[in-house]
């Protein structure tokens, strides 16, 4: 497990890459001691830093075959924030991405943004309560 300051440093590398729209080496190569707990904590730092509403969650590696291929034993997940939402039917600016590609994915909306007209959607609580601001 990484020390808190190392997690922040790794998160800063990711923030810089996102800001500058540049590719960086995989974190498992640059920080080999990184584990799943560290990865989710770094993800949470990034979500909190954005200071925008979480509008859903992304789940990946839900198939056992994909988990085996990637060497993991459970699905992974991530947060979807408001700026990641792409309105249906509107063009997407590919300059917004390092390696633009289209992949079909489904997500779930958070309890605060889940439309009442969509009772079949899985709704999750807003994770903002996990974010602590330093004074």
C-alpha positions in Angstrom: 0.0 0.0 0.0 1.3 3.5 -0.9 1.8 6.3 1.6 -0.8 9.1 1.3 1.7 11.5 -0.1 2.7 9.0 -2.9 -1.0 8.6 -3.7 -1.3 12.4 -4.1 1.8 12.5 -6.3 0.3 9.7 -8.5 -3.0 11.6 -8.7 -1.2 14.7 -9.7 0.5 12.9 -12.6 -3.0 11.8 -13.7 -4.4 15.3 -13.4 -1.5 16.7 -15.4 -2.0 14.1 -18.1 -5.7 14.9 -18.3 -5.2 18.7 -18.3 -2.5 18.5 -21.0 -4.2 15.7 -22.9 -1.0 13.6 -23.0 -0.5 9.9 -22.6 1.6 8.7 -19.6 3.1 5.3 -18.9 0.8 2.8 -17.1 0.8 3.5 -13.4 1.7 -0.2 -12.7 4.9 0.4 -14.6 5.9 3.7 -12.9 4.6 2.7 -9.4 4.8 -1.1 -9.2 3.8 -1.2 -5.5 0.4 0.2 -6.5 -2.5 -2.1 -5.4 -6.2 -2.0 -5.9 -6.9 -0.1 -2.7 -4.4 2.6 -3.8 -6.0 2.7 -7.2 -9.5 3.4 -5.8 -8.1 5.9 -3.3 -6.3 7.8 -6.1 -9.5 7.6 -8.2 -11.4 9.2 -5.2 -8.8 12.0 -4.9 -9.5 12.7 -8.6 -13.2 12.7 -8.2 -13.0 15.0 -5.2 -10.6 17.4 -6.9 -13.0 17.9 -9.8 -15.5 19.5 -7.5 -18.4 18.6 -9.7 -21.4 16.3 -9.2 -21.1 12.6 -9.7 -23.8 11.7 -12.1 -23.2 8.0 -12.4 -20.8 5.1 -12.2 -19.0 2.9 -14.7 -18.5 -0.8 -14.2 -15.9 -2.8 -16.1 -14.6 -6.3 -16.3 -18.0 -7.7 -15.5 -17.4 -10.8 -17.5 -15.5 -13.7 -16.0 -13.7 -14.2 -19.3 -12.5 -10.6 -19.3 -11.5 -10.8 -15.6 -9.4 -13.9 -16.3 -7.8 -12.2 -19.3 -6.8 -9.2 -17.2 -5.7 -11.3 -14.2 -8.4 -9.9 -11.8 -11.0 -11.7 -9.7 -13.8 -9.0 -9.6 -15.3 -6.2 -11.6 -13.9 -2.7 -11.3 -15.8 0.6 -11.2 -15.3 4.3 -11.6 -17.2 7.5 -11.1 -18.8 9.5 -13.9 -18.9 13.3 -13.3 -21.1 15.9 -15.0 -18.4 17.0 -17.5 -18.2 13.4 -18.8 -21.8 13.4 -19.8 -22.2 13.6 -23.5 -25.7 14.6 -24.7 -27.3 12.2 -27.1 -27.2 13.4 -30.7 -24.6 16.2 -30.2 -21.3 15.9 -32.0 -18.2 15.1 -29.8 -15.0 17.1 -30.2 -12.3 14.5 -30.7 -9.7 17.1 -29.6 -11.0 16.5 -26.1 -9.3 13.1 -26.0 -5.8 11.7 -26.4 -7.0 8.6 -28.4 -10.6 9.1 -29.4 -12.6 6.0 -30.0 -16.2 4.9 -29.7 -17.2 2.1 -27.4 -20.7 1.3 -26.3 -21.0 1.3 -22.5 -23.8 1.5 -20.0 -23.7 3.2 -16.7 -25.9 4.0 -13.7 -27.1 7.3 -12.5 -26.7 8.6 -9.0 -29.7 8.9 -6.7 -29.6 12.7 -7.1 -29.7 12.6 -10.8 -31.7 9.5 -11.5 -34.8 10.5 -13.4 -38.0 9.6 -11.8 -39.2 8.3 -15.1 -36.5 5.6 -15.1 -37.3 3.4 -12.1 -35.5 0.4 -13.6 -32.1 2.2 -13.3 -29.7 1.3 -10.6 -29.2 4.4 -8.5 -26.2 4.9 -6.1 -25.7 7.5 -3.4 -23.7 10.6 -4.1 -20.1 9.8 -3.1 -19.3 13.5 -2.3 -19.6 12.6 1.4 -16.3 10.8 1.0 -14.5 13.9 -0.1 -12.7 15.8 2.6 -11.4 19.3 1.8 -8.2 20.3 3.6 -8.3 23.7 5.2 
